[in-house]
Amino acid sequence: MRPETLSVVIPAHNEAAIIRRTVETLHAALEGEGIAHEIVVVDDHSTDATGEILAELAAQIPSVKPVANEDTGGFGMAIRAGLRTFKGDAVAIFMADESDDPEDLVRFWRTMQHSEVDCVFGTRFSDGGRTIEYPWLKLFFNRGANTWIRLLFGFRYDDTTNAFKLYRRQVIEGISPLLSKHFNLTVEMPLKAIIRGYTYAVVPNSWTNRSEGVSKFKVKEMGSRYTFIALYCLLEKWLSRGDYYRRPA
């Protein structure tokens, strides 16, 4: 029996200053743990040297697979481009800016294998999680949004907006088609997985503020988009009568 393969999708828009270090560090961690993997880096309409650096990395590291987002630009669209091309048995969303820790991804992968769950969700704010230099305004909105989502859907998970998550292939197939074009994709994916009956484990993870480049997240642009996608998923939960609920094999 072949070993299961982990795919990692990294959206990258103008990340020339940091993408090489992100990919090389991630590859070293996975290779060091003997984890069969591919690293799918999606160039999201970059105007700097991101594309050239990805081509160089692919020539040096066979597991690196550069992909161009040929649709409209945006964080969600870049991830969706990666999800259309990944080949692994499971796929993780991983940030290009070194905010996510490769060692956490190793723990996510081990948890999925040992617990036999469909998804592994990170939490930065429960026991064992931590944040380093998290912007205070972003933290305020983060905690408010996650509390609202948690109360709205009636579950205990406290970091739905955390992009860093791991899904088995059948989950990606089961929550498609995806609607979100921006950062609200980080909410759509786990909410659909939860309300459609996929199992999940929650694992603490760390988050570190970027040291290079500029954040693409804009708080003022995301409020209505988060609200729309959360209410969309809530309507499915209330009104779909289980039409999309996962059925045991």
C-alpha positions as CSV (number, residue, x, y, z in Angstrom):
1,M,0.0,0.0,0.0
2,R,1.4,3.4,-1.0
3,P,1.8,6.0,1.7
4,E,-0.7,8.7,1.9
5,T,0.4,12.0,0.3
6,L,-0.1,15.4,1.8
7,S,-0.7,18.4,-0.5
8,V,-0.1,21.9,0.7
9,V,-1.7,24.9,-1.1
10,I,0.0,28.2,-0.7
11,P,-1.6,31.3,-2.2
12,A,1.0,33.9,-3.1
13,H,0.5,37.5,-4.3
14,N,3.7,39.6,-4.5
15,E,5.6,37.5,-2.0
16,A,9.0,37.6,-3.6
17,A,10.6,38.8,-0.4
18,I,9.6,35.7,1.6
19,I,8.2,32.9,-0.6
20,R,11.6,31.1,-1.1
21,R,12.2,30.9,2.7
22,T,8.6,29.8,3.3
23,V,8.7,27.0,0.8
24,E,12.2,25.8,1.6
25,T,11.4,25.7,5.4
26,L,8.2,23.8,4.8
27,H,9.8,21.3,2.4
28,A,12.6,20.6,4.9
29,A,10.1,20.0,7.7
30,L,8.0,17.5,5.7
31,E,11.0,15.8,4.1
32,G,12.6,15.5,7.5
33,E,9.5,13.7,8.9
34,G,9.4,11.4,5.9
35,I,6.0,12.8,4.8
36,A,5.2,12.2,1.1
37,H,4.1,15.6,-0.1
38,E,3.6,18.2,-2.8
39,I,3.7,22.0,-2.3
40,V,1.3,23.7,-4.7
41,V,2.1,27.4,-4.7
42,V,-0.4,29.6,-6.6
43,D,0.9,32.8,-8.1
44,D,-2.0,35.1,-7.7
45,H,-1.3,37.7,-10.4
46,S,2.0,38.8,-8.8
47,T,3.8,41.8,-10.3
48,D,7.1,41.2,-8.6
49,A,9.5,38.3,-8.9
50,T,7.3,35.7,-7.2
51,G,6.7,33.8,-10.4
52,E,10.5,33.6,-11.3
53,I,11.3,32.5,-7.8
54,L,8.7,29.7,-7.9
55,A,10.2,28.5,-11.2
56,E,13.6,28.3,-9.6
57,L,12.2,26.5,-6.6
58,A,10.4,24.0,-8.8
59,A,13.7,23.2,-10.6
60,Q,15.5,22.7,-7.3
61,I,12.7,20.8,-5.3
62,P,10.7,18.3,-7.3
63,S,7.7,18.4,-4.9
64,V,7.1,22.1,-5.6
65,K,4.4,22.7,-8.1
66,P,3.8,26.3,-9.2
67,V,0.3,27.1,-10.5
68,A,-0.9,30.4,-11.9
69,N,-4.3,31.7,-10.9
70,E,-5.8,32.4,-14.3
71,D,-9.1,33.6,-12.9
72,T,-9.8,36.9,-11.2
73,G,-7.3,37.8,-8.5
74,G,-8.0,37.3,-4.8
75,F,-7.0,35.1,-1.9
76,G,-10.0,32.8,-2.2
77,M,-9.6,32.5,-6.0
78,A,-6.0,31.6,-5.6
79,I,-6.8,28.8,-3.1
80,R,-9.6,27.5,-5.4
81,A,-7.0,27.3,-8.2
82,G,-4.8,25.2,-6.0
83,L,-7.7,23.0,-4.9
84,R,-8.5,22.2,-8.5
85,T,-4.9,20.9,-9.1
86,F,-3.7,19.1,-6.0
87,K,-3.0,15.4,-6.2
88,G,-2.7,14.3,-2.5
89,D,-5.0,12.4,-0.3
90,A,-5.4,15.5,1.9
91,V,-4.7,19.1,1.5
92,A,-3.6,21.9,3.8
93,I,-4.0,25.6,3.4
94,F,-0.8,27.3,4.4
95,M,0.2,31.0,4.3
96,A,3.0,32.3,2.2
97,D,4.1,34.9,4.8
98,E,5.6,32.5,7.4
99,S,2.7,33.1,9.8
100,D,2.1,29.3,9.9
101,D,4.6,26.9,11.4
102,P,5.6,23.8,9.4
103,E,6.0,21.8,12.6
104,D,2.3,22.5,13.3
105,L,1.5,21.1,9.9
106,V,3.4,17.9,10.8
107,R,1.2,17.6,14.0
108,F,-1.9,18.2,11.9
109,W,-0.9,15.4,9.6
110,R,-0.1,13.0,12.4
111,T,-3.4,13.8,14.1
112,M,-5.4,13.2,10.9
113,Q,-3.7,9.8,10.4
114,H,-3.9,8.6,14.0
115,S,-7.4,10.0,14.8
116,E,-8.9,9.1,11.4
117,V,-10.8,12.3,11.2
118,D,-11.8,14.1,8.0
119,C,-10.4,17.5,8.9
120,V,-7.9,19.1,11.3
121,F,-8.6,22.7,12.3
122,G,-6.0,24.9,14.0
123,T,-6.7,27.2,16.9
124,R,-4.5,30.1,17.9
125,F,-6.4,31.2,20.9
126,S,-7.2,28.0,23.0
127,D,-4.8,26.3,25.4
128,G,-1.5,25.5,23.6
129,G,-2.1,28.0,20.8
130,R,-0.2,31.3,20.6
131,T,0.2,34.5,18.5
132,I,3.3,36.6,18.1
133,E,2.8,40.3,17.3
134,Y,-0.8,39.9,16.3
135,P,-2.1,43.4,15.3
136,W,-4.5,44.6,18.0
137,L,-7.2,45.9,15.7
138,K,-7.2,42.6,13.7
139,L,-7.3,40.7,17.0
140,F,-10.4,42.7,18.1
141,F,-12.3,41.9,14.9
142,N,-11.0,38.3,14.9
143,R,-12.3,37.5,18.4
144,G,-15.6,39.3,17.7
145,A,-16.2,37.4,14.4
146,N,-15.3,34.0,15.8
147,T,-17.5,34.5,18.8
148,W,-20.4,35.5,16.6
149,I,-19.9,32.4,14.3
150,R,-19.5,30.1,17.3
151,L,-22.8,31.3,18.9
152,L,-24.6,31.3,15.5
153,F,-23.8,27.7,14.7
154,G,-23.7,26.4,18.3
155,F,-20.3,24.7,18.3
156,R,-17.3,25.2,20.6
157,Y,-14.6,25.7,18.0
158,D,-13.2,29.2,18.5
159,D,-11.0,30.0,15.4
160,T,-13.1,29.4,12.3
161,T,-11.4,32.3,10.5
162,N,-8.0,30.7,10.8
163,A,-6.9,29.7,7.3
164,F,-4.6,27.0,8.5
165,K,-6.6,23.8,8.2
166,L,-6.2,20.3,6.7
167,Y,-8.9,18.5,4.8
168,R,-9.1,15.0,3.2
169,R,-9.8,14.9,-0.5
170,Q,-13.3,13.7,-0.1
171,V,-14.1,16.8,2.1
172,I,-13.0,19.1,-0.7
173,E,-15.2,17.2,-3.1
174,G,-18.1,17.3,-0.6
175,I,-18.0,21.0,0.1
176,S,-17.7,22.1,-3.6
177,P,-18.5,24.2,-5.4
178,L,-17.0,27.0,-3.3
179,L,-18.3,30.5,-3.6
180,S,-15.9,32.8,-1.8
181,K,-13.4,34.8,-3.8
182,H,-11.6,36.4,-0.9
183,F,-10.5,35.7,2.7
184,N,-14.1,34.6,3.5
185,L,-13.2,31.3,1.9
186,T,-11.5,30.5,5.3
187,V,-14.9,30.6,6.8
188,E,-16.9,28.9,4.0
189,M,-14.7,25.7,3.9
190,P,-14.9,24.7,7.6
191,L,-18.5,25.7,8.1
192,K,-19.6,23.6,5.1
193,A,-17.5,20.7,6.4
194,I,-19.1,20.9,9.8
195,I,-22.7,21.3,8.8
196,R,-22.3,18.5,6.2
197,G,-21.2,16.1,8.8
198,Y,-17.5,15.6,8.3
199,T,-15.5,14.8,11.4
200,Y,-12.7,17.1,12.7
201,A,-10.1,17.5,15.4
202,V,-8.9,20.8,16.8
203,V,-5.1,21.2,17.3
204,P,-3.5,24.3,18.8
205,N,-1.2,26.2,16.4
206,S,1.0,29.2,16.5
207,W,0.8,32.4,14.4
208,T,3.6,34.8,13.7
209,N,3.2,38.2,12.1
210,R,5.0,38.6,8.8
211,S,8.5,40.0,8.8
212,E,8.6,40.8,5.1
213,G,6.1,42.2,2.6
214,V,2.6,43.6,3.1
215,S,-0.5,41.9,4.5
216,K,-3.2,41.3,1.9
217,F,-6.0,41.2,4.5
218,K,-8.1,44.3,4.8
219,V,-10.5,44.4,7.8
220,K,-12.8,47.0,6.4
221,E,-13.4,45.0,3.2
222,M,-14.2,41.7,4.9
223,G,-17.1,42.4,7.3
224,S,-19.9,42.0,4.8
225,R,-18.2,39.1,3.0
226,Y,-17.8,37.1,6.2
227,T,-21.4,37.9,7.2
228,F,-22.7,36.8,3.8
229,I,-20.9,33.5,3.7
230,A,-21.7,32.7,7.3
231,L,-25.4,33.4,6.8
232,Y,-25.4,31.4,3.5
233,C,-24.0,28.4,5.4
234,L,-26.6,28.9,8.2
235,L,-29.4,28.9,5.7
236,E,-28.1,25.5,4.4
237,K,-28.0,24.2,7.9
238,W,-31.6,25.3,8.6
239,L,-33.3,24.8,5.3
240,S,-31.6,22.2,3.2
241,R,-33.2,19.2,5.0
242,G,-29.9,17.3,4.9
243,D,-29.7,17.3,1.2
244,Y,-25.9,17.9,1.4
245,Y,-25.2,16.0,4.5
246,R,-22.5,13.4,4.3
247,R,-23.9,9.9,4.2
248,P,-21.9,7.0,5.7
249,A,-20.3,4.7,3.1
